[in-house]
Amino acid sequence: MRLGDWDLSTVNGGRFRLDGGVMFGVVPRTVWEKAVRPDERNRIPVANHCVLARNRDHCVLIDTGFGDKHDQLDRNFYDMQPGSPLIASLASLGVTAQEIDVVLFSHLHFDHVSGAVRRGVDGELTLTFPNARHVVGRCEWEEATSGAPELETAYPSCDIEALRQADCLSLVDDDEEIVPGLRVRVTGGHTRGHLAVILESGGETALYPCDVCPSTLHLRRMWHLAYDVYPLETRRQKPRLLGEAADGGWWVLWNHDPQVAVSRIERHPKREFVVADPRPAL
């Protein structure tokens, strides 16, 4: 997909399944199952659409999927796609790990950060993208490294520690430009430091809202993840962000939607927002 000078591509960070109650929070199963059918374990399919953004000067990867380090127990629990889907997907686009010069994390949960760190044959952890500047929101990094017991299971410690030890980390604040034409906005909600990403070029704009609005099924204010640490903030920030996208005619890049990778959205008098021009891939 062309967005001015940007060439945007969908990168598969690894498909998996997640409990429907987790995916839709306070929304009752009798309501959400009309939109998506769960399996016998109450799980629904979840995509992991990372985004590759390339122009003449930069090769940026937004989020890195869940990687290939998980044990069989986790793989079975989440029904994780086998192998190394992130690397395979990049290879299908003719891109090597060495070519990525910026890795940008929306936040540091396992399905967004674990693909950034691989385990070598010697068992040592190494960066998947050795030449990249790894960009994290300052507030998100503070949360992930705080040692707070209530956040212990939220952030994968081995990946966080590998990033801490590597000389590659760049911490950013709200509305900061990462490279020309790509900036971040702190949304909070899902995590205290969760970032949305905005790409601009040639008079066009694309929004990657990530987990503050993970799919086209989450357009309504009250439909959000049970994992959200600050759900009231999600309910405040999501409609503001989506309203900008709808009013500005922006493209929206969906991270976890198994059917739609990109679309536009429009305001709706009863349903808040609806999808327009959905596409399965960038």
Buried (B, 14 or more C-beta within 10 A) or exposed (E): BEBBBBBBBBBBBBBBBBBBBBBBBEBEEEEBBEBBEBEEEBBBBBBBBBBBBBBEEBBBBBBBBBBBBBEEEEBEBBBBBEEBBBBEBBEEEEBEBEBBBBBBBBBBBBBBBBBBBBBEEEEEBEBBBEBBBBBBBBBBBEBBBEEEEEBEEBBBEEBBEBBEEBEBEBBBEBEBEBBEBBBBBBBBBBBBBBBBBBBBBEEBBBBBBBBBBBBBBBBBBBBBBBBBBBBEBBBBBBBEBBBBBBEEEBBBBBBBBBBBBBBBBBEEEEEBBBBEEBBEEB
